[in-house]
Amino acid sequence: MALTGQVAIVTGSSSGIGESIARRLSASGVKVVVNSSKSAASGEQIASELADSIYIQGSIAADGFAEELVTKTLERYERLDILINNAGTTRVIPHSDTDQATLEVWREIFEVNVFGTWELIRQARAALESTGDGKVINITSLAGVRPTGSSIPYASSKAALNHMTLLLAATLGPKVRVNAIAPGLVDTPWTADWDQIRTNYSKTAPMLRSAKPEDVSKAALALLENDYITGQILLLDGGFSLRH
Ligand SMILES: NC(=O)c1ccc[n+]([C@@H]2O[C@H](COP(=O)([O-])OP(=O)(O)OC[C@H]3O[C@@H](n4cnc5c(N)ncnc54)[C@H](OP(=O)(O)O)[C@@H]3O)[C@@H](O)[C@H]2O)c1
């Protein structure tokens, strides 16, 4: 299925996985709305390098921003085919340190990863449905599937997003397909100083390496192009969880 001419919003696409997805979609002929909450210069730069792309700054957790993002996309392109919910946040807290994982931390993480993502899907639904094959991909995490990850609130937020993916896929078909990609360790600025974890990963995973952002964007393209796939949580961990 050709994606040429379609329109995508990729949240958190000034860096890492989101940037790679934005670039790959653009190379496939998709018009991409690049987004980030703070890094405006990088976002503007990436959008300027992609054909017919715009950058819209704002946090997906900010009041009213989800509606603004969809409205501005429709004003510019008059359609929305693809929503990639990639923006996310965490706090690195050892799982045993329950004192540090305060309700404030839980709220901060859920505001972005769960509530912000939900609100964007809610605002985008009508436009996605009107294309007849709207597509949502949530970037979740291995941490949402197995008892691992940078903190318990983060892992729980990704588990919520995985389940939301299944519930929405069951609800929104056939007009909208909803899938998730749950990566293990990916080499991005987010994990730049996770050297010990990366070394362990490279020894343990059957694929003997952590993922590159391009591994995730290739998987995203495959899910988008196959119009029979919905309700899947694609564990993209190089087999790490088989041995860990
Ligand atoms: N790297 C990994 O090992 C890994 C593994 C599993 C899952 N993931 C997931 O993959 C996603 C991307 O992570 P990454 O590793 O590519 O990180 P990254 O390189 O740090 O990129 C994160 C992107 O999200 C943006 N962002 C953060 N909060 C935002 C918000 N509230 N609203 C809009 N944009 C926001 C950031 O820009 P601003 O800071 O300017 O907003 C940036 O563009 C996250 O959801 C993460 O949980 C990553």
The ligand as an ORCA input file, in Angstrom:
! r2SCAN-3c Opt
* xyz 0 1
  N      15.524      4.956     23.738
  C      15.035      3.821     24.235
  O      15.784      2.913     24.663
  C      13.547      3.598     24.273
  C      13.090      2.294     24.569
  C      11.719      2.062     24.597
  C      10.830      3.088     24.346
  N      11.303      4.340     24.065
  C      10.309      5.381     23.821
  O      10.576      6.003     22.584
  C      10.095      7.344     22.603
  C      11.164      8.275     22.062
  O      12.318      8.158     22.848
  P      13.793      8.457     22.303
  O      14.669      7.430     22.900
  O      13.783      8.665     20.841
  O      14.085      9.823     23.104
  P      14.700     11.230     22.681
  O      15.779     11.085     21.657
  O      15.013     11.886     23.965
  O      13.464     11.956     21.972
  C      12.324     12.303     22.684
  C      11.516     13.252     21.827
  O      10.270     13.522     22.455
  C      10.130     14.938     22.623
  N       9.256     15.158     23.777
  C       9.479     14.872     25.075
  N       8.428     15.208     25.824
  C       7.500     15.730     24.980
  C       6.207     16.262     25.138
  N       5.643     16.340     26.341
  N       5.531     16.699     24.048
  C       6.093     16.640     22.816
  N       7.323     16.141     22.594
  C       8.019     15.692     23.662
  C      11.559     15.437     22.744
  O      11.719     16.819     22.455
  P      11.573     17.948     23.621
  O      12.409     17.486     24.778
  O      12.058     19.193     22.976
  O      10.134     17.986     23.927
  C      12.212     14.606     21.647
  O      11.885     15.104     20.381
  C       9.651      7.609     24.040
  O       8.254      7.502     24.133
  C      10.307      6.500     24.830
  O       9.576      6.157     25.975
  C      12.637      4.625     24.021
*
